Amino acid sequence: MKKYARYEVQPRTPIRIITYHFCNHPKIWQHWHEYLEIIYLVRGSVTLKIDKRIQEAVSGDILVFNSFEVHESISLSPENEYYVFVIPPEYFLTEKAADNFVYDSIIKDDADCISHIKKAMAIVDNPRTGSQFLLNAEIFNFLFAAAQKHGHKSSSQIYEMETALIIEDIKERIARCYAEPININLLANAFCISVSYLQHTFKAQTGHSIIDYMNRTRIDNAEKLLLETDLHISEISEKVGFPDYNYFSRVFRKYKNLTPSEYRKNTKTGLQTPETESVLSPAEDKFS
């Protein structure tokens, strides 16, 4: 059994409400996501591994998985039933407010928190006119109550390290797969983050959009092939991810100030080529 409802609680701030009833679901593999995830365990028991910490939760407990917190779970019961509340970063006043505040992983025997969660569950099970506003209120009340007893300021340094690791992983993927078509939606899904967050964070960390960074990587590798091989330029174009030779030539000129044929001719005749920025590391680009 699986129920799903979505409420637009404020402009551009949806709370996704998902309820699950799992039978014989032994394990949820290690993962993380940018949103805050709140789970009420109706029945059953699970062992949680959160950032290498192992804890056990039983029916009546509230589980909270903070943004970018690596976690997995193993069922200890043949049957588990739980409600999942997915709270996106934009629900908070600013994304930074969500990033710099974390909740305890398990909330036990807190009457106030449990009361608000159960009221939210009742709204999901029995929707009516105005339910989205009632749901918004109960989620807010839960977050406020939980913050009083179970909330802590997180280290901005840890958040920045986690973000840097994500960006480095994406850069490594681009370095390995630059010749393949890029799909930003699939890239965001692979890291369990939104497209807008990925694009904003990548630009902030690297100074380039993802498409710009990908094109620079392709052109840098095309430059090496022009210098180190005798491959026809159309072959090089395809090898670095540009099936259209004319488009490849335009993009190459944009970044290197010369067409591919002009660049190869100048380097072979000893003429100086314009200096341009490379996204390859010194270890990867011996010509930088």
C-alpha positions in Angstrom: 0.0 0.0 0.0 1.3 3.4 -0.9 -0.4 6.8 -0.6 0.9 10.0 -2.1 -0.3 13.6 -1.7 1.2 16.9 -2.5 0.2 20.2 -1.1 1.3 23.7 -2.2 1.6 25.3 1.2 3.1 28.6 -0.1 4.1 29.8 -3.5 7.1 27.6 -4.6 7.3 25.8 -1.3 5.7 22.4 -1.7 5.8 19.8 1.1 5.7 16.3 -0.4 3.9 13.8 1.8 4.5 10.2 1.2 3.2 7.2 3.3 4.7 3.8 2.9 3.6 0.3 4.2 6.5 -2.0 3.5 6.5 -5.8 4.0 9.7 -7.7 4.0 11.7 -4.6 3.0 15.1 -5.5 4.6 17.3 -2.6 3.7 17.4 1.0 2.4 20.9 1.5 1.0 23.2 4.3 1.9 22.2 7.6 0.3 21.7 11.3 1.1 19.6 14.2 -0.2 19.4 17.9 0.0 15.9 17.9 1.7 15.0 17.4 5.3 13.3 14.0 5.8 11.0 13.3 8.7 9.7 9.7 9.3 7.2 8.5 11.9 7.5 4.8 12.5 4.0 3.5 13.0 5.1 -0.1 13.6 8.2 -2.2 13.3 11.8 -1.5 14.2 14.9 -0.5 12.3 18.6 -0.1 12.8 19.9 3.2 11.4 23.4 4.0 10.3 23.8 7.8 10.1 27.2 9.2 9.3 28.8 6.0 10.7 26.7 6.2 13.9 24.5 3.2 14.6 21.1 3.6 16.4 17.9 1.6 16.8 14.4 3.0 16.3 11.1 1.4 17.3 7.4 2.1 16.7 6.5 5.6 18.0 9.9 7.1 17.3 10.4 10.0 14.9 13.4 9.8 12.6 15.0 12.9 11.2 17.5 12.8 8.3 19.1 16.2 7.9 20.2 17.7 4.6 23.2 15.9 3.1 23.4 13.5 6.0 24.5 10.1 4.7 22.2 7.4 6.1 20.9 3.8 5.6 18.5 1.5 7.5 18.0 -2.2 8.1 14.7 -3.5 9.1 14.5 -5.6 12.3 10.9 -6.5 11.7 9.1 -8.6 9.0 6.8 -5.7 8.5 7.3 -1.9 8.8 4.8 0.9 8.4 5.8 4.5 8.4 5.0 8.0 7.2 7.6 10.0 5.4 7.5 13.8 5.3 9.9 15.4 2.8 10.7 19.1 3.5 12.6 20.9 0.7 15.2 23.5 1.5 13.0 26.3 0.2 10.4 25.6 2.9 12.8 27.5 5.3 13.3 31.2 5.0 16.6 30.7 3.4 18.5 27.6 2.3 21.4 28.7 4.5 19.1 28.5 7.5 18.3 24.9 6.7 22.0 24.1 6.0 23.2 25.5 9.3 20.7 23.8 11.6 20.4 20.1 12.3 18.0 17.9 14.3 18.7 14.8 16.4 18.5 11.7 14.3 15.9 10.0 16.6 13.2 11.8 18.7 11.8 9.5 21.4 8.9 10.0 23.9 8.4 13.7 23.1 4.7 14.3 23.5 4.7 17.6 21.7 6.6 16.5 18.7 4.6 13.3 18.3 1.3 15.2 18.7 2.1 17.5 15.8 3.3 14.6 13.6 0.1 12.6 14.3 -2.0 15.7 13.5 -0.1 16.0 10.2 -0.7 12.3 9.5 -4.4 12.7 10.1 -4.6 15.6 7.6 -2.9 13.4 5.0 -5.3 10.6 5.6 -8.4 12.8 5.7 -7.8 15.8 3.4 -10.4 18.5 3.2 -10.7 22.1 2.1 -7.8 24.1 3.6 -5.8 21.0 4.4 -2.7 22.5 2.9 -2.7 25.3 5.4 -3.4 23.0 8.3 -0.5 20.7 7.2 1.8 23.7 6.8 0.9 24.7 10.4 1.5 21.3 11.9 4.8 20.8 10.1 5.9 24.3 11.3 4.8 23.5 14.8 6.7 20.2 14.8 9.9 21.8 13.5 9.6 24.6 16.2 9.0 22.1 19.0 11.8 19.8 17.8 14.2 22.7 17.6 13.7 23.6 21.2 14.8 20.2 22.5 16.4 18.3 19.6 18.0 21.0 17.4 21.6 22.1 17.1 23.6 24.6 15.1 25.7 22.7 12.5 29.2 23.6 11.5 29.2 25.7 8.3 32.7 24.2 7.7 31.2 20.7 7.5 28.5 21.9 5.1 31.1 23.6 2.9 33.2 20.4 2.9 30.1 18.3 1.9 29.3 20.7 -0.9 32.9 20.7 -2.1 32.9 16.9 -2.2 29.7 16.9 -4.4 31.2 19.4 -6.8 34.5 17.5 -7.0 32.6 14.3 -7.7 30.7 16.0 -10.5 33.9 17.4 -12.0 35.4 13.9 -11.9 32.4 12.5 -13.7 32.7 15.2 -16.4 36.5 14.4 -16.7 35.7 10.7 -17.3 32.6 11.1 -19.5 33.0 14.4 -21.3 32.5 12.8 -24.7 29.0 11.6 -23.7 25.9 13.8 -23.9 25.2 15.6 -20.6 21.8 15.5 -18.9 21.7 17.9 -16.0 18.5 16.4 -14.7 20.1 12.9 -14.5 23.2 14.4 -12.9 21.1 16.1 -10.2 19.1 12.9 -9.6 22.4 11.0 -9.2 23.3 13.2 -6.3 19.7 13.5 -4.9 19.6 17.2 -5.3 17.5 19.6 -7.4 18.6 21.0 -10.7 18.4 24.6 -9.5 20.6 23.8 -6.4 23.1 21.9 -8.5 23.4 24.7 -11.1 23.7 27.4 -8.4 26.2 25.5 -6.3 28.4 24.4 -9.2 28.6 28.0 -10.5 29.4 29.3 -7.1 32.2 26.7 -6.5 33.8 26.7 -10.0 32.9 30.1 -11.5 31.4 28.2 -14.5 28.0 26.8 -15.4 27.9 23.0 -15.9 27.5 23.4 -19.7 30.4 25.9 -19.8 32.6 23.6 -17.7 31.7 20.6 -19.9 32.5 22.5 -23.1 35.8 23.8 -21.7 36.8 20.2 -20.7 35.9 19.0 -24.2 37.9 21.8 -25.9 40.9 21.3 -23.6 40.9 17.6 -24.6 40.5 18.5 -28.2 43.5 20.8 -27.9 45.6 17.9 -26.7 44.5 15.7 -29.5 45.3 18.4 -32.1 48.8 18.7 -30.6 49.6 15.0 -30.0 47.9 13.2 -32.9 47.4 13.4 -36.6 43.7 12.6 -36.4 41.4 14.4 -38.7 39.7 17.3 -37.0 36.2 15.8 -37.7 37.4 12.7 -35.8 38.6 14.8 -32.9 35.3 16.6 -32.9 33.4 13.3 -32.4 35.9 11.9 -29.9 35.4 14.9 -27.5 31.6 14.9 -27.7 30.8 17.2 -30.7 29.1 15.1 -33.5 28.6 18.4 -35.4 31.9 19.5 -36.8 30.7 23.1 -37.5 29.5 23.5 -34.0 32.7 22.1 -32.6 34.7 24.7 -34.7 32.6 27.6 -33.3 32.9 26.4 -29.7 36.7 25.9 -30.2 37.1 29.4 -31.5 35.1 30.8 -28.6 37.5 29.3 -26.0 40.8 29.3 -27.9 40.4 32.3 -30.2 41.3 30.2 -33.2 39.6 27.5 -35.3 40.9 24.0 -34.7 42.7 24.0 -38.1 44.2 27.4 -37.4 45.3 26.2 -33.9 47.0 23.0 -35.3 48.7 25.0 -38.1 50.1 27.6 -35.7 51.5 25.1 -33.3 53.1 23.0 -36.0 54.7 26.1 -37.6 55.9 27.4 -34.3 53.5 30.4 -34.2 52.4 31.5 -30.8 48.8 30.7 -29.9 46.6 32.9 -27.7 46.8 32.0 -24.0 43.4 30.7 -22.7 42.1 29.3 -19.5 42.0 25.6 -19.0 39.7 23.6 -16.6 42.1 20.6 -16.6 44.4 20.3 -13.5 48.1 20.7 -14.0 48.5 16.9 -13.7 46.0 16.4 -16.6 47.2 19.4 -18.8 50.9 19.5 -19.4 50.4 22.4 -21.8 49.0 24.8 -19.2 
